[in-house]
Amino acid sequence: MATPIKINLDANKEYYYCTCGKSEDGLFCNGSHQGTSFTPSQFSVEKSKDYYMCPCKQNDGEPFCNGAHAK
């Protein structure tokens, strides 16, 4: 079971969440999806602070943990 990863994100910065699970850190796209049907999910946050991001990919492509890994 993958646990959420606490990471500090900057407000109004463009991020790309890995949806394929092939990136090195399991969170941010590094282009490893090339040649697959996966595409990264673009997102940003309104406030600079710590967030809990999802490495398990069980949350319907959302970058933030919703507890799906525990179900």
N, C-alpha and C positions, 0 to 999 in steps of 0.2 A: 504494500500500500504506500502510495506517495503522500507525503505530508506537504502542507502549504509552505511556501518559501517567502519569508519576510524580506522585502526589498524597498528601498527608498526610490520613489519616482518623482520626477520634476514636473511641475505644472506646465501645461500647454506644450509639452514636448511630444512629438509623434513617435509612438512605439509600435512595434509589430510583434504580436504574440504568435509563437510557434503552435500550429495546429496539427502538424504531422508527427511530432514526437521525436524527430531525428536531429534536432539541434543539440549542440553540446551541452547547454545548460537546461534544456527542456522548457525554457520560458520564452526566449526571444529568438525570432527567426534569424537564421544565418544562411539561408538559401538552400539548405539540405533537402527541401521539398521538391526541388527541380526534377522534372520527369515523373511526378506523381500528380494525383488529382487534388492535392491539398493546396490551399493558399493561406498565407498568414492573415491574421485578424489585426487590422489597424486600430489603435486606441490612443487616448490621451487622458490625463487626469486634470481636474480643475485646481487641485491643491497639492503642493509639494509636501509629501509626508511618506511614512512607511505604509505599505500595502502588503496583503498576503495574496500571493499569486499561486495559480494552480499548475502543478507539473503533471497531474494525473490524466488530464484530457477527458475527464468524465463529466464535465460541466457544460456541455453543448457549445464548446468553442469560446467560452468567456475567459478572459485572462485572470479574473479574481476568484479565489476559492469560495465555493458555496456549500461546502460540506459533502458533496457528492461522493468523495472518496471513502466516506465513513458509512455509506448506506449498504 
